[in-house]
């Protein structure tokens, strides 16, 4: 039922969320400040 509200048509796998967290904790995200990042398959866009 929840997946029907997500444009990608499925819920995230735990490793997909972990990858977002790892990215934000890495040096690759060192210039990212003051933004909201949604890892929700596009649900916020609706």
PDB file of N, CA, C and O in Angstrom, chain B, residues numbered from 101:
ATOM      1  N   UNK B 101       0.833  -1.192   0.000  1.00  0.00           N
ATOM      2  CA  UNK B 101       0.000   0.000   0.000  1.00  0.00           C
ATOM      3  C   UNK B 101       0.875   1.252   0.000  1.00  0.00           C
ATOM      4  O   UNK B 101       0.608   2.185  -0.758  1.00  0.00           O
ATOM      5  N   UNK B 102       1.911   1.289   0.833  1.00  0.00           N
ATOM      6  CA  UNK B 102       2.783   2.460   0.885  1.00  0.00           C
ATOM      7  C   UNK B 102       3.523   2.669  -0.425  1.00  0.00           C
ATOM      8  O   UNK B 102       3.704   3.806  -0.860  1.00  0.00           O
ATOM      9  N   UNK B 103       3.951   1.587  -1.056  1.00  0.00           N
ATOM     10  CA  UNK B 103       4.713   1.684  -2.301  1.00  0.00           C
ATOM     11  C   UNK B 103       3.885   2.334  -3.404  1.00  0.00           C
ATOM     12  O   UNK B 103       4.449   2.921  -4.327  1.00  0.00           O
ATOM     13  N   UNK B 104       2.586   2.243  -3.329  1.00  0.00           N
ATOM     14  CA  UNK B 104       1.717   2.870  -4.328  1.00  0.00           C
ATOM     15  C   UNK B 104       1.793   4.386  -4.319  1.00  0.00           C
ATOM     16  O   UNK B 104       1.430   5.025  -5.307  1.00  0.00           O
ATOM     17  N   UNK B 105       2.256   4.975  -3.225  1.00  0.00           N
ATOM     18  CA  UNK B 105       2.389   6.431  -3.125  1.00  0.00           C
ATOM     19  C   UNK B 105       3.746   6.931  -3.587  1.00  0.00           C
ATOM     20  O   UNK B 105       3.975   8.140  -3.626  1.00  0.00           O
ATOM     21  N   UNK B 106       4.648   6.029  -3.936  1.00  0.00           N
ATOM     22  CA  UNK B 106       6.005   6.396  -4.315  1.00  0.00           C
ATOM     23  C   UNK B 106       6.134   6.323  -5.833  1.00  0.00           C
ATOM     24  O   UNK B 106       5.848   5.279  -6.419  1.00  0.00           O
ATOM     25  N   UNK B 107       6.562   7.417  -6.489  1.00  0.00           N
ATOM     26  CA  UNK B 107       6.687   7.402  -7.943  1.00  0.00           C
ATOM     27  C   UNK B 107       7.544   6.258  -8.495  1.00  0.00           C
ATOM     28  O   UNK B 107       7.277   5.775  -9.595  1.00  0.00           O
ATOM     29  N   UNK B 108       8.554   5.822  -7.767  1.00  0.00           N
ATOM     30  CA  UNK B 108       9.364   4.699  -8.240  1.00  0.00           C
ATOM     31  C   UNK B 108       8.635   3.363  -8.099  1.00  0.00           C
ATOM     32  O   UNK B 108       9.082   2.352  -8.640  1.00  0.00           O
ATOM     33  N   UNK B 109       7.525   3.356  -7.381  1.00  0.00           N
ATOM     34  CA  UNK B 109       6.705   2.160  -7.265  1.00  0.00           C
ATOM     35  C   UNK B 109       7.180   1.131  -6.263  1.00  0.00           C
ATOM     36  O   UNK B 109       6.689   0.002  -6.246  1.00  0.00           O
ATOM     37  N   UNK B 110       8.133   1.512  -5.425  1.00  0.00           N
ATOM     38  CA  UNK B 110       8.631   0.586  -4.407  1.00  0.00           C
ATOM     39  C   UNK B 110       9.213   1.379  -3.259  1.00  0.00           C
ATOM     40  O   UNK B 110       9.508   2.567  -3.392  1.00  0.00           O
ATOM     41  N   UNK B 111       9.375   0.712  -2.130  1.00  0.00           N
ATOM     42  CA  UNK B 111      10.033   1.322  -0.985  1.00  0.00           C
ATOM     43  C   UNK B 111      11.535   1.115  -1.097  1.00  0.00           C
ATOM     44  O   UNK B 111      11.990   0.220  -1.809  1.00  0.00           O
ATOM     45  N   UNK B 112      12.297   1.929  -0.406  1.00  0.00           N
ATOM     46  CA  UNK B 112      13.757   1.837  -0.447  1.00  0.00           C
ATOM     47  C   UNK B 112      14.239   0.583   0.257  1.00  0.00           C
ATOM     48  O   UNK B 112      13.636   0.118   1.225  1.00  0.00           O
ATOM     49  N   UNK B 113      15.341   0.048  -0.253  1.00  0.00           N
ATOM     50  CA  UNK B 113      16.034  -1.034   0.427  1.00  0.00           C
ATOM     51  C   UNK B 113      16.940  -0.390   1.480  1.00  0.00           C
ATOM     52  O   UNK B 113      17.434   0.716   1.264  1.00  0.00           O
ATOM     53  N   UNK B 114      17.162  -1.050   2.595  1.00  0.00           N
ATOM     54  CA  UNK B 114      18.013  -0.475   3.641  1.00  0.00           C
ATOM     55  C   UNK B 114      19.387  -0.028   3.132  1.00  0.00           C
ATOM     56  O   UNK B 114      19.921   0.978   3.598  1.00  0.00           O
ATOM     57  N   UNK B 115      19.958  -0.766   2.184  1.00  0.00           N
ATOM     58  CA  UNK B 115      21.274  -0.376   1.672  1.00  0.00           C
ATOM     59  C   UNK B 115      21.216   0.920   0.868  1.00  0.00           C
ATOM     60  O   UNK B 115      22.218   1.630   0.783  1.00  0.00           O
ATOM     61  N   UNK B 116      20.078   1.239   0.284  1.00  0.00           N
ATOM     62  CA  UNK B 116      19.942   2.506  -0.441  1.00  0.00           C
ATOM     63  C   UNK B 116      19.965   3.687   0.529  1.00  0.00           C
ATOM     64  O   UNK B 116      20.574   4.717   0.241  1.00  0.00           O
ATOM     65  N   UNK B 117      19.312   3.539   1.662  1.00  0.00           N
ATOM     66  CA  UNK B 117      19.330   4.592   2.674  1.00  0.00           C
ATOM     67  C   UNK B 117      20.727   4.694   3.281  1.00  0.00           C
ATOM     68  O   UNK B 117      21.226   5.794   3.519  1.00  0.00           O
ATOM     69  N   UNK B 118      21.353   3.556   3.528  1.00  0.00           N
ATOM     70  CA  UNK B 118      22.711   3.555   4.070  1.00  0.00           C
ATOM     71  C   UNK B 118      23.678   4.254   3.119  1.00  0.00           C
ATOM     72  O   UNK B 118      24.589   4.948   3.571  1.00  0.00           O
ATOM     73  N   UNK B 119      23.498   4.085   1.824  1.00  0.00           N
ATOM     74  CA  UNK B 119      24.363   4.761   0.855  1.00  0.00           C
ATOM     75  C   UNK B 119      24.227   6.281   0.926  1.00  0.00           C
ATOM     76  O   UNK B 119      25.209   7.001   0.750  1.00  0.00           O
ATOM     77  N   UNK B 120      23.029   6.764   1.179  1.00  0.00           N
ATOM     78  CA  UNK B 120      22.821   8.209   1.336  1.00  0.00           C
ATOM     79  C   UNK B 120      23.560   8.700   2.572  1.00  0.00           C
ATOM     80  O   UNK B 120      24.235   9.729   2.531  1.00  0.00           O
ATOM     81  N   UNK B 121      23.432   7.970   3.665  1.00  0.00           N
ATOM     82  CA  UNK B 121      24.109   8.345   4.911  1.00  0.00           C
ATOM     83  C   UNK B 121      25.623   8.326   4.726  1.00  0.00           C
ATOM     84  O   UNK B 121      26.318   9.238   5.174  1.00  0.00           O
ATOM     85  N   UNK B 122      26.132   7.287   4.067  1.00  0.00           N
ATOM     86  CA  UNK B 122      27.571   7.203   3.818  1.00  0.00           C
ATOM     87  C   UNK B 122      28.057   8.350   2.940  1.00  0.00           C
ATOM     88  O   UNK B 122      29.133   8.898   3.176  1.00  0.00           O
ATOM     89  N   UNK B 123      27.282   8.711   1.944  1.00  0.00           N
ATOM     90  CA  UNK B 123      27.648   9.840   1.095  1.00  0.00           C
ATOM     91  C   UNK B 123      27.729  11.126   1.905  1.00  0.00           C
ATOM     92  O   UNK B 123      28.705  11.868   1.796  1.00  0.00           O
ATOM     93  N   UNK B 124      26.713  11.392   2.716  1.00  0.00           N
ATOM     94  CA  UNK B 124      26.702  12.630   3.497  1.00  0.00           C
ATOM     95  C   UNK B 124      27.828  12.674   4.523  1.00  0.00           C
ATOM     96  O   UNK B 124      28.290  13.755   4.891  1.00  0.00           O
ATOM     97  N   UNK B 125      28.269  11.522   4.983  1.00  0.00           N
ATOM     98  CA  UNK B 125      29.364  11.459   5.951  1.00  0.00           C
ATOM     99  C   UNK B 125      30.741  11.474   5.277  1.00  0.00           C
ATOM    100  O   UNK B 125      31.767  11.539   5.954  1.00  0.00           O
ATOM    101  N   UNK B 126      30.755  11.416   3.960  1.00  0.00           N
ATOM    102  CA  UNK B 126      32.029  11.328   3.239  1.00  0.00           C
ATOM    103  C   UNK B 126      32.555  12.707   2.846  1.00  0.00           C
ATOM    104  O   UNK B 126      31.855  13.715   2.942  1.00  0.00           O
ATOM    105  N   UNK B 127      33.791  12.715   2.406  1.00  0.00           N
ATOM    106  CA  UNK B 127      34.417  13.944   1.914  1.00  0.00           C
ATOM    107  C   UNK B 127      33.748  14.438   0.636  1.00  0.00           C
ATOM    108  O   UNK B 127      33.843  15.622   0.314  1.00  0.00           O
ATOM    109  N   UNK B 128      33.080  13.565  -0.089  1.00  0.00           N
ATOM    110  CA  UNK B 128      32.392  13.964  -1.326  1.00  0.00           C
ATOM    111  C   UNK B 128      31.255  14.943  -1.057  1.00  0.00           C
ATOM    112  O   UNK B 128      30.851  15.681  -1.955  1.00  0.00           O
ATOM    113  N   UNK B 129      30.743  14.958   0.148  1.00  0.00           N
ATOM    114  CA  UNK B 129      29.645  15.852   0.509  1.00  0.00           C
ATOM    115  C   UNK B 129      30.138  17.062   1.300  1.00  0.00           C
ATOM    116  O   UNK B 129      29.339  17.747   1.938  1.00  0.00           O
ATOM    117  N   UNK B 130      31.428  17.327   1.265  1.00  0.00           N
ATOM    118  CA  UNK B 130      31.999  18.386   2.106  1.00  0.00           C
ATOM    119  C   UNK B 130      31.492  19.785   1.764  1.00  0.00           C
ATOM    120  O   UNK B 130      31.589  20.683   2.601  1.00  0.00           O
ATOM    121  N   UNK B 131      30.960  19.997   0.575  1.00  0.00           N
ATOM    122  CA  UNK B 131      30.497  21.327   0.188  1.00  0.00           C
ATOM    123  C   UNK B 131      28.972  21.443   0.250  1.00  0.00           C
ATOM    124  O   UNK B 131      28.413  22.455  -0.171  1.00  0.00           O
ATOM    125  N   UNK B 132      28.304  20.425   0.767  1.00  0.00           N
ATOM    126  CA  UNK B 132      26.847  20.443   0.896  1.00  0.00           C
ATOM    127  C   UNK B 132      26.486  21.004   2.264  1.00  0.00           C
ATOM    128  O   UNK B 132      26.863  20.448   3.296  1.00  0.00           O
ATOM    129  N   UNK B 133      25.752  22.112   2.261  1.00  0.00           N
ATOM    130  CA  UNK B 133      25.301  22.727   3.511  1.00  0.00           C
ATOM    131  C   UNK B 133      23.881  23.258   3.343  1.00  0.00           C
ATOM    132  O   UNK B 133      23.473  23.629   2.243  1.00  0.00           O
ATOM    133  N   UNK B 134      23.149  23.290   4.422  1.00  0.00           N
ATOM    134  CA  UNK B 134      21.847  23.942   4.464  1.00  0.00           C
ATOM    135  C   UNK B 134      20.832  23.460   3.456  1.00  0.00           C
ATOM    136  O   UNK B 134      20.100  24.272   2.891  1.00  0.00           O
ATOM    137  N   UNK B 135      20.768  22.185   3.216  1.00  0.00           N
ATOM    138  CA  UNK B 135      19.781  21.654   2.285  1.00  0.00           C
ATOM    139  C   UNK B 135      19.103  20.433   2.879  1.00  0.00           C
ATOM    140  O   UNK B 135      19.642  19.776   3.770  1.00  0.00           O
ATOM    141  N   UNK B 136      17.939  20.145   2.383  1.00  0.00           N
ATOM    142  CA  UNK B 136      17.205  18.963   2.819  1.00  0.00           C
ATOM    143  C   UNK B 136      17.293  17.927   1.715  1.00  0.00           C
ATOM    144  O   UNK B 136      16.921  18.198   0.574  1.00  0.00           O
ATOM    145  N   UNK B 137      17.770  16.770   2.041  1.00  0.00           N
ATOM    146  CA  UNK B 137      17.913  15.689   1.080  1.00  0.00           C
ATOM    147  C   UNK B 137      16.902  14.605   1.417  1.00  0.00           C
ATOM    148  O   UNK B 137      16.929  14.033   2.507  1.00  0.00           O
ATOM    149  N   UNK B 138      16.018  14.328   0.480  1.00  0.00           N
ATOM    150  CA  UNK B 138      15.003  13.303   0.702  1.00  0.00           C
ATOM    151  C   UNK B 138      15.363  12.052  -0.089  1.00  0.00           C
ATOM    152  O   UNK B 138      15.479  12.099  -1.314  1.00  0.00           O
ATOM    153  N   UNK B 139      15.533  10.961   0.594  1.00  0.00           N
ATOM    154  CA  UNK B 139      15.782   9.671  -0.045  1.00  0.00           C
ATOM    155  C   UNK B 139      14.497   8.868   0.063  1.00  0.00           C
ATOM    156  O   UNK B 139      14.403   7.917   0.838  1.00  0.00           O
ATOM    157  N   UNK B 140      13.504   9.268  -0.731  1.00  0.00           N
ATOM    158  CA  UNK B 140      12.171   8.706  -0.589  1.00  0.00           C
ATOM    159  C   UNK B 140      11.554   8.229  -1.901  1.00  0.00           C
ATOM    160  O   UNK B 140      10.348   7.992  -1.973  1.00  0.00           O
ATOM    161  N   UNK B 141      12.376   8.089  -2.932  1.00  0.00           N
ATOM    162  CA  UNK B 141      11.858   7.607  -4.209  1.00  0.00           C
ATOM    163  C   UNK B 141      10.966   8.600  -4.912  1.00  0.00           C
ATOM    164  O   UNK B 141      10.241   8.222  -5.832  1.00  0.00           O
ATOM    165  N   UNK B 142      10.993   9.847  -4.515  1.00  0.00           N
ATOM    166  CA  UNK B 142      10.186  10.883  -5.152  1.00  0.00           C
ATOM    167  C   UNK B 142       8.868  11.194  -4.486  1.00  0.00           C
ATOM    168  O   UNK B 142       8.090  11.994  -5.004  1.00  0.00           O
ATOM    169  N   UNK B 143       8.602  10.583  -3.356  1.00  0.00           N
ATOM    170  CA  UNK B 143       7.315  10.784  -2.689  1.00  0.00           C
ATOM    171  C   UNK B 143       7.065  12.238  -2.318  1.00  0.00           C
ATOM    172  O   UNK B 143       5.932  12.711  -2.399  1.00  0.00           O
ATOM    173  N   UNK B 144       8.108  12.948  -1.912  1.00  0.00           N
ATOM    174  CA  UNK B 144       7.959  14.359  -1.521  1.00  0.00           C
ATOM    175  C   UNK B 144       7.539  15.226  -2.707  1.00  0.00           C
ATOM    176  O   UNK B 144       6.937  16.284  -2.522  1.00  0.00           O
ATOM    177  N   UNK B 145       7.853  14.784  -3.914  1.00  0.00           N
ATOM    178  CA  UNK B 145       7.557  15.548  -5.112  1.00  0.00           C
ATOM    179  C   UNK B 145       6.067  15.587  -5.447  1.00  0.00           C
ATOM    180  O   UNK B 145       5.621  16.433  -6.221  1.00  0.00           O
ATOM    181  N   UNK B 146       5.309  14.675  -4.866  1.00  0.00           N
ATOM    182  CA  UNK B 146       3.877  14.613  -5.182  1.00  0.00           C
ATOM    183  C   UNK B 146       3.105  15.679  -4.536  1.00  0.00           C
ATOM    184  O   UNK B 146       1.888  15.753  -4.711  1.00  0.00           O
TER     185      UNK B 146
END
